[in-house]
């Protein structure tokens, strides 16, 4: 479909329904304009292309299951209404041209040279990793042009990188693979790109949550084929808001802190001759506590105990949602946050212990929640820096946002919603 016809499609009733699902009723007009401007920018940059497709991939929120996926644990997560969107078209060449409007990037990748750079960092390496990941999995790639923009908060725990990865996966799947790949395929390709081209020990959580869409629980016991279940729930149905607060410092320079978490958990498993904590039990660790402490270290033991208890909380939260026990659900969110703070210890980095934006934000939030006798809060995402998550009745949401922005800066509190779609080709969904 050419750009003129795609703009007409954007203004159709079907498009408006999809925009409402993705962004809420209040976001329809804004995002129709956003997509149209994207198309016009694409046409200006790549005027020779005739057939163009639109794509969207969300950021993600992690409700519970903090740092469990890499040890084959359980998570409860969802896609959010902030997303990375792009226009893309084949260019019948051996190069990929990408313009990132948000980050003012414009680069070309030669498909004949997909080796990572020496530094293994940045958008170009990540893009090469996605392309190489398709080849490693036995799928097709080809030359294409893409113009991309995003409003997913960068380096702040809502998976801006995974959102970009899953957007590229959707593009390459649509343009060159006839839609044969599924969300699990996407996630493994994204994980490959981060592990090999960024040297980052990430699991599958971020990619799965961005790719699948909706509120989902995932059991990574078999990481090659994670068990995914969609949960029919959104916070609006309980008159509550999900609020993400950016504490002011990103986490792009904290790869070592992140890598220590899975490594230390795996060190505990190693004591028992296993690779990951999912292969051992909490009881085994406690029964052999002194020996495990001597072998793996105390922080490693605490992080393993967090893993076991976090798995239990995910099960409890899923059951509470299915059975309509919303207050129990909220209590477990708070318990998850407390475990991350005390046992997992990912609310600040020991390399710069005077920088504690996360813990300051949590302390302020706990004071607010105690006064109002409502809501729940926790660290969000990888931690050490970035964002926190708060769940509050709608009647308190604006007051809380103002309260936090007074302390942390205007524009740092975001009211989110769970969107039902993950990484999609707009043309495919709007015509269903």
Secondary structure, DSSP 4 states (H G I P E B T S, - for coil): --HHHHHHHHTSHHHHHHHHHHH-GGGHHHHHHHHHHHHHHHHHH-TT----EEEEEEEEEEEE-TT-GGGT-EEEEEEEEEEEEEEEEE-SSSEEEEEETTTTEEEEEETT--PPPSS--HHHHHHHHHHHHHHHTT-----EEEEEEE-SPTTSSS-HHHHHHHHHHHHHHHHHSTT---HHHHHHHHHHIIIIIS-----SHHHHHHHH-SEEEEE-SSGGG-EEEEE---GGGGTEEEEEEE-S---TT-HHHHHHHHHHHHHHHHHTT-SSGGGS-HHHHHHTHHHHHHHH-HHHHHHHHHHHHHHHHHHHHHHHHHTT-HHHHHHHHHHHHHHIIIII--SS-GGGTT--HHHHHHHHHHHHHHHHT--EEEEETT-SSSEEEEEEEHHHHHHHHHHHHHHH-TT-EEEE-B-S--SEEHHHHHT-
